[in-house]
Amino acid sequence: MDRSAVSTTPVAGIMASLALCMLLPSLGTSIANVALPTLAIAFSATFQQVQWVVLAYLLATTTLIVSAGRLGDIVGPRRLMLLGILVFTVGSAVAGAASGLATLIVARALQGLGAAAMLALTLAFVSTTIPRPRVGRAIGMLGSLSAVGTALGPSLGGVLIATAGWHWIFFINVPLGLLALVLAARFLPADPARSDSGLARFDLKGTVLLALALAAYALAMTPGQGAIGYRNAALLVLATIGVVLFVMVGKRAEAPLIDLATLRRPGLVSSLLESALVATVMMATLIVGPFFLSGGLSLPTAHVGLVMAVGPAVAALTGVPAGRVVDRFGEQRMTVIGLAGMAVGAMALVMIPATLGVIGYLLPSILLTGSYALLQTANNTAVMRDVPADRRGAIGGLLNLSRNFGLITGTAVLGTVFSLASRTGDVANPAAIAFGMHVTFAVATGLVAVALLIALRSARSPVSVTANQT
């Protein structure tokens, strides 16, 4: 797309459509978490089973988000954006109407596929349709909307479940999705002429192999019948084979899904590992938090949603100030401080809630999420600063992949730790739920400590994407 081609398009209309395309996927990520205890009862399901309501969405988003930008270049970004909104909206309608857990999980995967296209193309549209002096402001606003969507999900979900039933946490997306579809069709600029041969260069094999490897990994981390056995080990081996095949196919592909040469940039792998580890910990708050608040502290669902919204709200408010602090004091220093704050917050969640109740949960959560916002700003700035224009998509894709991989791991691995520690076949045993909470965040504290060690070790090797060109 050429900026001159859209100079007469109202910027407000473009931003309204992109705002919804950023808000809805973020809302979809967090709104279902608060419903997990309700879904476990509604479908007479175990924790391991209902966590796939979250995992299916994350898996679908993760496997497509890396390639959605490339696919948009081939078939046209407007065309793919409209398709993504439509798929997300249809998936929401099917999820709301689901009468069985299997149908709900499939519908959530459909939602995730649509969300991947929406997330991947939103920032691309900003860079090509918003006047250059206003691009920074637009990106900042969309980042805030992403945090707002994550913060709004638990509270809105809790209210909807308490007043209208769990079906409406998905039905609510239907009118919003239709509005996003109308705005995008009206204001997003037409696609440029495209080559019919473009699809031949799309790394379909890589996309399929990555999807299978991630699915096998998530399944491997989910215990069957409450215990990890040979099935899990076999799936982990299958996931490893999938990654090896993905690498082999990528080396031969004309336009690989992930350019492996990019990973040789100094400091980049460390930053990606840190991103994955902290995302793992943050997902634990969204998965374990509802069970602890409802089962461990006996809060009603609406109150659970309000408490769960506080942490993401803090992250939303911290974003802009965090950017200023990072610019002033440097990315590496703020990365270390952010990780240290996360470690203290996670450790406090191990020790405080049993004695202080809701306040004991809220205070560590505020520290944890505020520190996470600072860390993410510092880490993303370190990775993306001075990236050549022709590499921004690839590096941004890797950041998205590492974050979503962490979200999947947090759902599967820390969800499994919580399940085994609390034996959540009985989701109403306060003592068991509290013990599971403590064990889960003890493990989370260890993961943050590993990320902190990585950050300290790489502090003398700044991230670069221009060195060691291949």
C-alpha positions as a Markdown table, in Angstrom:
| # | Residue | x | y | z |
|---|---|---|---|---|
| 1 | Met | 0.0 | 0.0 | 0.0 |
| 2 | Asp | 1.1 | 3.6 | -0.8 |
| 3 | Arg | 0.5 | 6.3 | 1.7 |
| 4 | Ser | -0.5 | 8.7 | -1.1 |
| 5 | Ala | -3.3 | 6.3 | -2.1 |
| 6 | Val | -5.0 | 6.6 | 1.3 |
| 7 | Ser | -4.3 | 10.3 | 2.0 |
| 8 | Thr | -8.0 | 11.1 | 1.7 |
| 9 | Thr | -9.1 | 8.3 | 3.9 |
| 10 | Pro | -10.2 | 9.6 | 7.4 |
| 11 | Val | -7.6 | 8.7 | 9.9 |
| 12 | Ala | -10.2 | 8.5 | 12.6 |
| 13 | Gly | -12.1 | 5.8 | 10.6 |
| 14 | Ile | -8.9 | 3.8 | 10.1 |
| 15 | Met | -7.9 | 4.0 | 13.8 |
| 16 | Ala | -11.4 | 3.0 | 14.9 |
| 17 | Ser | -11.3 | -0.2 | 12.8 |
| 18 | Leu | -7.7 | -1.0 | 13.9 |
| 19 | Ala | -8.6 | -0.3 | 17.5 |
| 20 | Leu | -11.3 | -3.0 | 17.4 |
| 21 | Cys | -9.0 | -5.4 | 15.6 |
| 22 | Met | -6.5 | -5.0 | 18.5 |
| 23 | Leu | -9.1 | -5.0 | 21.3 |
| 24 | Leu | -11.1 | -8.1 | 20.3 |
| 25 | Pro | -8.2 | -10.6 | 20.2 |
| 26 | Ser | -6.8 | -9.3 | 23.5 |
| 27 | Leu | -10.3 | -9.6 | 25.0 |
| 28 | Gly | -10.5 | -13.1 | 23.6 |
| 29 | Thr | -7.3 | -14.1 | 25.3 |
| 30 | Ser | -8.4 | -13.2 | 28.8 |
| 31 | Ile | -12.2 | -13.3 | 29.0 |
| 32 | Ala | -12.3 | -17.1 | 29.0 |
| 33 | Asn | -9.9 | -17.6 | 31.9 |
| 34 | Val | -12.3 | -16.4 | 34.5 |
| 35 | Ala | -14.9 | -18.9 | 33.2 |
| 36 | Leu | -12.7 | -22.0 | 33.7 |
| 37 | Pro | -14.1 | -23.0 | 37.1 |
| 38 | Thr | -17.7 | -22.5 | 35.7 |
| 39 | Leu | -16.9 | -24.5 | 32.6 |
| 40 | Ala | -15.5 | -27.3 | 34.7 |
| 41 | Ile | -18.8 | -27.6 | 36.5 |
| 42 | Ala | -21.0 | -27.0 | 33.5 |
| 43 | Phe | -19.3 | -29.8 | 31.5 |
| 44 | Ser | -18.5 | -32.1 | 34.4 |
| 45 | Ala | -14.9 | -31.8 | 33.3 |
| 46 | Thr | -11.5 | -31.8 | 35.0 |
| 47 | Phe | -9.1 | -28.8 | 35.1 |
| 48 | Gln | -6.9 | -30.6 | 32.5 |
| 49 | Gln | -9.8 | -30.7 | 30.1 |
| 50 | Val | -11.2 | -27.2 | 30.5 |
| 51 | Gln | -7.7 | -25.6 | 30.2 |
| 52 | Trp | -7.9 | -26.5 | 26.5 |
| 53 | Val | -10.5 | -23.8 | 26.1 |
| 54 | Val | -7.5 | -21.4 | 26.6 |
| 55 | Leu | -4.9 | -23.6 | 25.0 |
| 56 | Ala | -6.8 | -24.0 | 21.7 |
| 57 | Tyr | -7.0 | -20.2 | 21.2 |
| 58 | Leu | -3.3 | -19.7 | 22.0 |
| 59 | Leu | -2.2 | -22.5 | 19.8 |
| 60 | Ala | -4.1 | -21.3 | 16.8 |
| 61 | Thr | -2.9 | -17.7 | 17.3 |
| 62 | Thr | 0.7 | -18.8 | 17.8 |
| 63 | Thr | 0.9 | -21.0 | 14.8 |
| 64 | Leu | -0.4 | -18.4 | 12.3 |
| 65 | Ile | 0.8 | -15.1 | 13.7 |
| 66 | Val | 4.3 | -15.6 | 12.4 |
| 67 | Ser | 3.1 | -16.2 | 8.8 |
| 68 | Ala | 0.0 | -14.0 | 8.7 |
| 69 | Gly | 2.0 | -10.9 | 7.8 |
| 70 | Arg | 3.6 | -12.8 | 4.9 |
| 71 | Leu | 0.3 | -14.2 | 3.8 |
| 72 | Gly | -1.1 | -10.7 | 3.9 |
| 73 | Asp | 1.6 | -9.5 | 1.5 |
| 74 | Ile | 0.6 | -12.3 | -0.9 |
| 75 | Val | -3.2 | -12.2 | -0.9 |
| 76 | Gly | -3.6 | -8.6 | 0.2 |
| 77 | Pro | -3.6 | -7.2 | 3.8 |
| 78 | Arg | -7.2 | -5.8 | 3.6 |
| 79 | Arg | -8.5 | -9.1 | 2.2 |
| 80 | Leu | -6.8 | -11.1 | 4.9 |
| 81 | Met | -7.9 | -8.7 | 7.7 |
| 82 | Leu | -11.5 | -8.9 | 6.6 |
| 83 | Leu | -11.3 | -12.7 | 6.5 |
| 84 | Gly | -9.7 | -12.8 | 10.0 |
| 85 | Ile | -12.4 | -10.6 | 11.5 |
| 86 | Leu | -15.1 | -12.8 | 9.9 |
| 87 | Val | -13.5 | -16.1 | 11.2 |
| 88 | Phe | -13.1 | -14.6 | 14.7 |
| 89 | Thr | -16.7 | -13.5 | 14.7 |
| 90 | Val | -18.0 | -16.9 | 13.5 |
| 91 | Gly | -15.8 | -18.7 | 16.0 |
| 92 | Ser | -17.3 | -16.5 | 18.8 |
| 93 | Ala | -20.8 | -17.3 | 17.7 |
| 94 | Val | -20.1 | -21.1 | 17.6 |
| 95 | Ala | -18.4 | -20.9 | 21.0 |
| 96 | Gly | -21.3 | -19.2 | 22.6 |
| 97 | Ala | -23.8 | -21.8 | 21.1 |
| 98 | Ala | -21.6 | -24.8 | 22.1 |
| 99 | Ser | -23.4 | -27.5 | 23.9 |
| 100 | Gly | -20.3 | -29.7 | 24.5 |
| 101 | Leu | -16.7 | -29.1 | 25.6 |
| 102 | Ala | -15.3 | -30.5 | 22.3 |
| 103 | Thr | -17.3 | -28.0 | 20.2 |
| 104 | Leu | -16.3 | -25.2 | 22.4 |
| 105 | Ile | -12.6 | -26.1 | 22.1 |
| 106 | Val | -12.9 | -26.2 | 18.3 |
| 107 | Ala | -14.7 | -22.9 | 18.2 |
| 108 | Arg | -11.9 | -21.3 | 20.3 |
| 109 | Ala | -9.3 | -22.6 | 17.9 |
| 110 | Leu | -11.4 | -20.9 | 15.1 |
| 111 | Gln | -11.4 | -17.7 | 17.1 |
| 112 | Gly | -7.6 | -17.9 | 17.5 |
| 113 | Leu | -7.1 | -18.3 | 13.7 |
| 114 | Gly | -9.0 | -15.1 | 13.1 |
| 115 | Ala | -7.2 | -13.3 | 16.0 |
| 116 | Ala | -3.8 | -14.2 | 14.5 |
| 117 | Ala | -4.6 | -12.4 | 11.2 |
| 118 | Met | -6.0 | -9.4 | 13.1 |
| 119 | Leu | -3.0 | -9.0 | 15.4 |
| 120 | Ala | -0.4 | -9.6 | 12.7 |
| 121 | Leu | -1.9 | -7.0 | 10.3 |
| 122 | Thr | -3.0 | -4.2 | 12.6 |
| 123 | Leu | 0.5 | -2.7 | 13.1 |
| 124 | Ala | 1.3 | -3.2 | 9.4 |
| 125 | Phe | -1.7 | -1.1 | 8.5 |
| 126 | Val | -0.6 | 1.6 | 11.0 |
| 127 | Ser | 2.8 | 1.9 | 9.2 |
| 128 | Thr | 1.2 | 2.2 | 5.8 |
| 129 | Thr | -2.0 | 4.3 | 6.4 |
| 130 | Ile | -1.3 | 6.7 | 9.3 |
| 131 | Pro | 0.6 | 9.9 | 8.5 |
| 132 | Arg | 4.2 | 9.5 | 9.5 |
| 133 | Pro | 4.1 | 12.2 | 12.3 |
| 134 | Arg | 1.3 | 10.3 | 14.0 |
| 135 | Val | 2.6 | 6.7 | 13.7 |
| 136 | Gly | 4.2 | 6.7 | 17.2 |
| 137 | Arg | 1.0 | 8.0 | 18.8 |
| 138 | Ala | -1.1 | 5.4 | 16.9 |
| 139 | Ile | 1.1 | 2.5 | 17.9 |
| 140 | Gly | 1.1 | 3.7 | 21.5 |
| 141 | Met | -2.7 | 3.8 | 21.5 |
| 142 | Leu | -3.0 | 0.3 | 20.1 |
| 143 | Gly | -0.6 | -1.0 | 22.7 |
| 144 | Ser | -2.7 | 0.5 | 25.4 |
| 145 | Leu | -5.9 | -1.0 | 23.9 |
| 146 | Ser | -4.2 | -4.4 | 23.9 |
| 147 | Ala | -3.6 | -4.0 | 27.7 |
| 148 | Val | -7.1 | -2.7 | 28.2 |
| 149 | Gly | -8.6 | -5.7 | 26.4 |
| 150 | Thr | -6.6 | -8.0 | 28.6 |
| 151 | Ala | -7.7 | -6.1 | 31.7 |
| 152 | Leu | -11.3 | -5.9 | 30.7 |
| 153 | Gly | -11.6 | -9.6 | 30.0 |
| 154 | Pro | -11.8 | -11.0 | 33.5 |
| 155 | Ser | -14.1 | -8.3 | 34.9 |
| 156 | Leu | -16.4 | -8.3 | 31.9 |
| 157 | Gly | -16.4 | -12.1 | 31.9 |
| 158 | Gly | -17.2 | -12.3 | 35.6 |
| 159 | Val | -20.2 | -9.9 | 35.2 |
| 160 | Leu | -21.5 | -11.7 | 32.1 |
| 161 | Ile | -21.2 | -15.2 | 33.8 |
| 162 | Ala | -23.0 | -13.9 | 36.9 |
| 163 | Thr | -25.8 | -12.2 | 35.1 |
| 164 | Ala | -26.3 | -13.9 | 31.7 |
| 165 | Gly | -24.3 | -17.2 | 31.8 |
| 166 | Trp | -21.0 | -18.3 | 30.4 |
| 167 | His | -22.3 | -18.4 | 26.8 |
| 168 | Trp | -22.3 | -14.6 | 26.7 |
| 169 | Ile | -18.5 | -14.2 | 27.2 |
| 170 | Phe | -18.4 | -15.4 | 23.6 |
| 171 | Phe | -21.6 | -14.0 | 22.2 |
| 172 | Ile | -20.4 | -10.5 | 23.3 |
| 173 | Asn | -17.8 | -10.7 | 20.5 |
| 174 | Val | -20.4 | -11.1 | 17.8 |
| 175 | Pro | -21.8 | -7.6 | 17.6 |
| 176 | Leu | -18.3 | -6.1 | 18.2 |
| 177 | Gly | -16.9 | -8.3 | 15.4 |
| 178 | Leu | -19.6 | -7.3 | 13.0 |
| 179 | Leu | -18.9 | -3.6 | 13.8 |
| 180 | Ala | -15.1 | -4.2 | 13.2 |
| 181 | Leu | -16.0 | -5.9 | 9.9 |
| 182 | Val | -18.1 | -2.9 | 8.7 |
| 183 | Leu | -15.5 | -0.4 | 9.8 |
| 184 | Ala | -12.6 | -2.3 | 8.2 |
| 185 | Ala | -14.5 | -2.7 | 4.9 |
| 186 | Arg | -15.4 | 1.0 | 4.9 |
| 187 | Phe | -12.1 | 2.6 | 5.9 |
| 188 | Leu | -9.1 | 0.2 | 5.2 |
| 189 | Pro | -7.6 | 1.0 | 1.8 |
| 190 | Ala | -7.9 | -1.4 | -1.1 |
| 191 | Asp | -5.2 | -4.0 | -1.7 |
| 192 | Pro | -2.6 | -3.4 | -4.4 |
| 193 | Ala | -2.5 | -5.6 | -7.5 |
| 194 | Arg | -1.0 | -8.9 | -6.5 |
| 195 | Ser | 0.8 | -11.7 | -8.3 |
| 196 | Asp | -1.0 | -15.1 | -8.6 |
| 197 | Ser | 2.4 | -16.8 | -8.2 |
| 198 | Gly | 2.9 | -15.3 | -4.8 |
| 199 | Leu | 1.3 | -18.2 | -2.9 |
| 200 | Ala | 3.9 | -20.5 | -4.4 |
| 201 | Arg | 6.5 | -18.8 | -2.1 |
| 202 | Phe | 4.5 | -19.1 | 1.1 |
| 203 | Asp | 6.1 | -21.6 | 3.5 |
| 204 | Leu | 3.0 | -23.8 | 4.0 |
| 205 | Lys | 5.1 | -26.8 | 5.0 |
| 206 | Gly | 6.8 | -24.8 | 7.7 |
| 207 | Thr | 3.5 | -23.5 | 9.0 |
| 208 | Val | 2.0 | -27.0 | 9.2 |
| 209 | Leu | 5.1 | -28.4 | 10.9 |
| 210 | Leu | 5.2 | -25.6 | 13.5 |
| 211 | Ala | 1.5 | -26.1 | 14.2 |
| 212 | Leu | 2.0 | -29.8 | 14.7 |
| 213 | Ala | 5.1 | -29.4 | 16.9 |
| 214 | Leu | 3.4 | -26.8 | 19.1 |
| 215 | Ala | 0.2 | -28.9 | 19.4 |
| 216 | Ala | 2.3 | -32.0 | 20.4 |
| 217 | Tyr | 4.2 | -29.9 | 22.9 |
| 218 | Ala | 1.1 | -28.6 | 24.6 |
| 219 | Leu | -0.4 | -32.1 | 24.7 |
| 220 | Ala | 2.8 | -33.5 | 26.1 |
| 221 | Met | 2.7 | -31.0 | 29.0 |
| 222 | Thr | -0.9 | -31.9 | 29.8 |
| 223 | Pro | -1.2 | -35.0 | 32.1 |
| 224 | Gly | -3.7 | -37.7 | 31.3 |
| 225 | Gln | -5.8 | -38.9 | 34.2 |
| 226 | Gly | -3.9 | -36.6 | 36.5 |
| 227 | Ala | -0.5 | -38.1 | 35.9 |
| 228 | Ile | 2.4 | -37.8 | 33.3 |
| 229 | Gly | 3.2 | -41.0 | 31.6 |
| 230 | Tyr | 4.5 | -42.6 | 28.4 |
| 231 | Arg | 1.9 | -40.8 | 26.2 |
| 232 | Asn | 3.4 | -37.5 | 27.4 |
| 233 | Ala | 6.9 | -38.6 | 26.7 |
| 234 | Ala | 6.0 | -39.8 | 23.2 |
| 235 | Leu | 4.3 | -36.5 | 22.4 |
| 236 | Leu | 7.4 | -34.6 | 23.6 |
| 237 | Val | 9.5 | -36.7 | 21.3 |
| 238 | Leu | 7.1 | -36.0 | 18.5 |
| 239 | Ala | 7.3 | -32.2 | 19.2 |
| 240 | Thr | 11.1 | -32.4 | 19.0 |
| 241 | Ile | 10.9 | -34.2 | 15.7 |
| 242 | Gly | 8.5 | -31.6 | 14.4 |
| 243 | Val | 11.0 | -28.8 | 15.3 |
| 244 | Val | 13.9 | -30.7 | 13.6 |
| 245 | Leu | 11.8 | -31.1 | 10.5 |
| 246 | Phe | 10.7 | -27.5 | 10.7 |
| 247 | Val | 14.3 | -26.4 | 10.7 |
| 248 | Met | 15.2 | -28.7 | 7.8 |
| 249 | Val | 12.3 | -27.5 | 5.7 |
| 250 | Gly | 13.2 | -23.9 | 6.5 |
| 251 | Lys | 16.7 | -24.3 | 5.2 |
| 252 | Arg | 15.4 | -25.3 | 1.8 |
| 253 | Ala | 12.4 | -22.9 | 1.6 |
| 254 | Glu | 12.6 | -19.9 | -0.7 |
| 255 | Ala | 10.9 | -17.7 | 1.9 |
| 256 | Pro | 11.1 | -19.6 | 5.2 |
| 257 | Leu | 8.6 | -18.9 | 8.0 |
| 258 | Ile | 11.5 | -18.1 | 10.3 |
| 259 | Asp | 14.9 | -17.0 | 8.9 |
| 260 | Leu | 17.2 | -19.1 | 11.1 |
| 261 | Ala | 20.1 | -16.7 | 10.3 |
| 262 | Thr | 18.3 | -14.1 | 12.3 |
| 263 | Leu | 18.8 | -16.2 | 15.5 |
| 264 | Arg | 22.6 | -15.7 | 15.3 |
| 265 | Arg | 22.3 | -12.0 | 16.1 |
| 266 | Pro | 24.1 | -11.3 | 19.4 |
| 267 | Gly | 21.8 | -11.1 | 22.4 |
| 268 | Leu | 18.6 | -11.9 | 20.4 |
| 269 | Val | 18.1 | -15.5 | 21.7 |
| 270 | Ser | 18.6 | -14.3 | 25.3 |
| 271 | Ser | 15.9 | -11.7 | 24.9 |
| 272 | Leu | 13.5 | -14.2 | 23.3 |
| 273 | Leu | 14.1 | -16.7 | 26.1 |
| 274 | Glu | 13.4 | -14.0 | 28.7 |
| 275 | Ser | 10.2 | -13.1 | 26.8 |
| 276 | Ala | 9.1 | -16.7 | 26.8 |
| 277 | Leu | 9.9 | -17.3 | 30.5 |
| 278 | Val | 8.0 | -14.2 | 31.8 |
| 279 | Ala | 5.0 | -14.9 | 29.6 |
| 280 | Thr | 4.9 | -18.4 | 31.1 |
| 281 | Val | 4.7 | -16.8 | 34.6 |
| 282 | Met | 2.1 | -14.2 | 33.6 |
| 283 | Met | -0.2 | -16.8 | 32.1 |
| 284 | Ala | -0.1 | -18.7 | 35.4 |
| 285 | Thr | -1.8 | -15.7 | 37.0 |
| 286 | Leu | -4.7 | -15.9 | 34.5 |
| 287 | Ile | -5.0 | -19.7 | 34.8 |
| 288 | Val | -4.5 | -20.3 | 38.5 |
| 289 | Gly | -5.8 | -17.0 | 39.8 |
| 290 | Pro | -9.5 | -17.8 | 39.1 |
| 291 | Phe | -9.3 | -21.1 | 40.9 |
| 292 | Phe | -7.6 | -19.7 | 43.9 |
| 293 | Leu | -9.9 | -16.7 | 44.2 |
| 294 | Ser | -13.1 | -18.7 | 43.7 |
| 295 | Gly | -12.1 | -22.0 | 45.3 |
| 296 | Gly | -9.4 | -20.9 | 47.8 |
| 297 | Leu | -11.0 | -17.6 | 48.9 |
| 298 | Ser | -14.6 | -18.4 | 48.1 |
| 299 | Leu | -15.2 | -15.2 | 46.1 |
| 300 | Pro | -18.3 | -15.0 | 43.8 |
| 301 | Thr | -17.6 | -15.0 | 40.1 |
| 302 | Ala | -18.2 | -11.3 | 39.5 |
| 303 | His | -15.7 | -10.4 | 42.3 |
| 304 | Val | -13.2 | -12.8 | 40.9 |
| 305 | Gly | -13.4 | -11.0 | 37.6 |
| 306 | Leu | -12.8 | -7.6 | 39.2 |
| 307 | Val | -9.8 | -8.8 | 41.2 |
| 308 | Met | -8.4 | -10.5 | 38.1 |
| 309 | Ala | -8.7 | -7.2 | 36.2 |
| 310 | Val | -6.5 | -5.2 | 38.6 |
| 311 | Gly | -3.2 | -6.6 | 37.4 |
| 312 | Pro | -3.7 | -6.1 | 33.7 |
| 313 | Ala | -5.0 | -2.6 | 34.5 |
| 314 | Val | -1.8 | -1.8 | 36.3 |
| 315 | Ala | 0.1 | -3.0 | 33.2 |
| 316 | Ala | -2.0 | -0.8 | 31.0 |
| 317 | Leu | -1.3 | 2.3 | 33.1 |
| 318 | Thr | 2.4 | 1.4 | 33.5 |
| 319 | Gly | 3.1 | 1.1 | 29.7 |
| 320 | Val | 3.8 | 4.8 | 28.8 |
| 321 | Pro | 5.7 | 5.7 | 32.0 |
| 322 | Ala | 7.8 | 2.5 | 31.5 |
| 323 | Gly | 8.8 | 3.6 | 28.1 |
| 324 | Arg | 10.0 | 6.9 | 29.4 |
| 325 | Val | 12.0 | 5.2 | 32.2 |
| 326 | Val | 13.6 | 2.8 | 29.7 |
| 327 | Asp | 14.6 | 5.7 | 27.4 |
| 328 | Arg | 16.2 | 7.5 | 30.3 |
| 329 | Phe | 18.0 | 4.7 | 32.1 |
| 330 | Gly | 18.6 | 2.1 | 29.4 |
| 331 | Glu | 17.1 | -1.2 | 28.3 |
| 332 | Gln | 19.4 | -3.6 | 30.1 |
| 333 | Arg | 19.2 | -1.9 | 33.5 |
| 334 | Met | 15.4 | -1.8 | 33.3 |
| 335 | Thr | 15.3 | -5.4 | 32.2 |
| 336 | Val | 17.1 | -6.5 | 35.3 |
| 337 | Ile | 15.0 | -4.3 | 37.6 |
| 338 | Gly | 11.8 | -5.6 | 35.9 |
| 339 | Leu | 12.8 | -9.2 | 36.4 |
| 340 | Ala | 13.8 | -8.6 | 40.0 |
| 341 | Gly | 10.4 | -7.0 | 40.7 |
| 342 | Met | 8.7 | -10.0 | 39.1 |
| 343 | Ala | 10.7 | -12.4 | 41.3 |
| 344 | Val | 9.6 | -10.6 | 44.4 |
| 345 | Gly | 6.0 | -10.5 | 43.3 |
| 346 | Ala | 5.9 | -14.2 | 42.4 |
| 347 | Met | 7.5 | -15.1 | 45.8 |
| 348 | Ala | 5.0 | -13.0 | 47.6 |
| 349 | Leu | 2.2 | -14.9 | 45.9 |
| 350 | Val | 3.7 | -18.1 | 47.5 |
| 351 | Met | 3.8 | -16.7 | 51.0 |
| 352 | Ile | 1.2 | -13.9 | 51.5 |
| 353 | Pro | -2.3 | -14.9 | 50.3 |
| 354 | Ala | -2.9 | -17.6 | 52.9 |
| 355 | Thr | -2.7 | -15.0 | 55.7 |
| 356 | Leu | -4.0 | -11.8 | 54.0 |
| 357 | Gly | -6.7 | -13.2 | 51.6 |
| 358 | Val | -7.7 | -10.9 | 48.7 |
| 359 | Ile | -5.3 | -8.1 | 49.7 |
| 360 | Gly | -2.5 | -10.7 | 49.9 |
| 361 | Tyr | -3.3 | -11.7 | 46.3 |
| 362 | Leu | -3.7 | -8.1 | 44.9 |
| 363 | Leu | -0.6 | -6.5 | 46.2 |
| 364 | Pro | 1.9 | -9.1 | 44.8 |
| 365 | Ser | -0.1 | -9.2 | 41.6 |
| 366 | Ile | 0.2 | -5.4 | 41.2 |
| 367 | Leu | 4.0 | -5.7 | 41.7 |
| 368 | Leu | 4.2 | -8.7 | 39.4 |
| 369 | Thr | 2.3 | -7.1 | 36.5 |
| 370 | Gly | 3.8 | -3.6 | 36.9 |
| 371 | Ser | 7.3 | -5.2 | 36.8 |
| 372 | Tyr | 6.2 | -7.3 | 33.8 |
| 373 | Ala | 5.2 | -4.1 | 31.9 |
| 374 | Leu | 8.5 | -2.5 | 32.6 |
| 375 | Leu | 10.4 | -5.7 | 31.5 |
| 376 | Gln | 8.4 | -6.1 | 28.3 |
| 377 | Thr | 9.0 | -2.4 | 27.3 |
| 378 | Ala | 12.7 | -2.7 | 28.0 |
| 379 | Asn | 13.1 | -6.1 | 26.3 |
| 380 | Asn | 11.1 | -5.2 | 23.2 |
| 381 | Thr | 13.0 | -1.9 | 22.9 |
| 382 | Ala | 16.3 | -3.7 | 23.1 |
| 383 | Val | 15.3 | -6.1 | 20.4 |
| 384 | Met | 13.6 | -3.7 | 18.0 |
| 385 | Arg | 15.9 | -0.7 | 18.4 |
| 386 | Asp | 18.0 | -0.1 | 15.2 |
| 387 | Val | 16.4 | -3.0 | 13.3 |
| 388 | Pro | 16.6 | -2.4 | 9.6 |
| 389 | Ala | 13.2 | -1.8 | 7.9 |
| 390 | Asp | 13.4 | -5.1 | 5.9 |
| 391 | Arg | 13.9 | -7.1 | 9.1 |
| 392 | Arg | 11.2 | -5.6 | 11.4 |
| 393 | Gly | 8.6 | -8.2 | 10.4 |
| 394 | Ala | 10.9 | -11.1 | 11.0 |
| 395 | Ile | 12.1 | -9.8 | 14.4 |
| 396 | Gly | 8.6 | -8.8 | 15.4 |
| 397 | Gly | 7.4 | -12.3 | 14.4 |
| 398 | Leu | 10.0 | -13.9 | 16.6 |
| 399 | Leu | 9.0 | -11.8 | 19.6 |
| 400 | Asn | 5.3 | -12.7 | 19.1 |
| 401 | Leu | 6.3 | -16.4 | 18.8 |
| 402 | Ser | 8.4 | -16.4 | 22.0 |
| 403 | Arg | 5.6 | -14.6 | 23.9 |
| 404 | Asn | 2.9 | -17.0 | 22.7 |
| 405 | Phe | 5.1 | -20.0 | 23.3 |
| 406 | Gly | 5.4 | -18.8 | 26.9 |
| 407 | Leu | 1.6 | -18.3 | 27.1 |
| 408 | Ile | 1.1 | -21.9 | 25.9 |
| 409 | Thr | 3.8 | -23.2 | 28.4 |
| 410 | Gly | 2.2 | -21.3 | 31.2 |
| 411 | Thr | -1.2 | -22.8 | 30.4 |
| 412 | Ala | 0.1 | -26.3 | 30.0 |
| 413 | Val | 3.1 | -26.7 | 32.3 |
| 414 | Leu | 2.1 | -24.4 | 35.2 |
| 415 | Gly | -1.5 | -25.5 | 34.8 |
| 416 | Thr | -0.2 | -29.1 | 35.2 |
| 417 | Val | 1.8 | -28.2 | 38.2 |
| 418 | Phe | -1.3 | -26.6 | 39.8 |
| 419 | Ser | -3.5 | -29.6 | 38.8 |
| 420 | Leu | -1.1 | -32.1 | 40.3 |
| 421 | Ala | -0.3 | -30.1 | 43.5 |
| 422 | Ser | -4.0 | -29.3 | 44.2 |
| 423 | Arg | -5.5 | -32.4 | 42.8 |
| 424 | Thr | -8.2 | -30.3 | 41.2 |
| 425 | Gly | -10.6 | -33.1 | 40.5 |
| 426 | Asp | -12.3 | -31.3 | 43.4 |
| 427 | Val | -12.4 | -27.6 | 42.4 |
| 428 | Ala | -14.1 | -26.6 | 45.7 |
| 429 | Asn | -11.4 | -27.8 | 48.2 |
| 430 | Pro | -10.0 | -24.5 | 49.6 |
| 431 | Ala | -7.0 | -26.1 | 51.3 |
| 432 | Ala | -6.0 | -28.1 | 48.2 |
| 433 | Ile | -6.5 | -25.0 | 45.9 |
| 434 | Ala | -4.3 | -22.8 | 48.2 |
| 435 | Phe | -1.6 | -25.5 | 48.3 |
| 436 | Gly | -1.6 | -25.7 | 44.5 |
| 437 | Met | -1.4 | -22.0 | 44.3 |
| 438 | His | 1.7 | -21.9 | 46.5 |
| 439 | Val | 3.5 | -24.7 | 44.6 |
| 440 | Thr | 2.7 | -23.2 | 41.2 |
| 441 | Phe | 4.1 | -19.8 | 42.1 |
| 442 | Ala | 7.1 | -21.3 | 43.8 |
| 443 | Val | 7.9 | -22.9 | 40.3 |
| 444 | Ala | 7.1 | -19.5 | 38.7 |
| 445 | Thr | 9.6 | -17.8 | 41.0 |
| 446 | Gly | 12.2 | -20.2 | 39.8 |
| 447 | Leu | 11.4 | -19.5 | 36.2 |
| 448 | Val | 11.8 | -15.7 | 36.8 |
| 449 | Ala | 15.1 | -16.4 | 38.5 |
| 450 | Val | 16.3 | -18.3 | 35.4 |
| 451 | Ala | 15.3 | -15.3 | 33.2 |
| 452 | Leu | 17.1 | -12.9 | 35.6 |
| 453 | Leu | 20.3 | -15.0 | 35.3 |
| 454 | Ile | 20.0 | -14.9 | 31.5 |
| 455 | Ala | 19.6 | -11.2 | 31.6 |
| 456 | Leu | 22.6 | -10.7 | 33.9 |
| 457 | Arg | 24.7 | -13.0 | 31.7 |
| 458 | Ser | 23.8 | -11.2 | 28.5 |
| 459 | Ala | 24.2 | -7.7 | 29.9 |
| 460 | Arg | 27.6 | -7.3 | 28.4 |
| 461 | Ser | 26.4 | -8.5 | 25.0 |
| 462 | Pro | 23.8 | -6.0 | 23.8 |
| 463 | Val | 21.1 | -7.1 | 21.3 |
| 464 | Ser | 22.1 | -6.5 | 17.7 |
| 465 | Val | 20.5 | -7.4 | 14.4 |
| 466 | Thr | 23.1 | -5.9 | 12.2 |
| 467 | Ala | 26.2 | -7.7 | 13.3 |
| 468 | Asn | 27.3 | -11.1 | 11.9 |
| 469 | Gln | 25.4 | -10.6 | 8.7 |
| 470 | Thr | 25.0 | -13.8 | 6.8 |
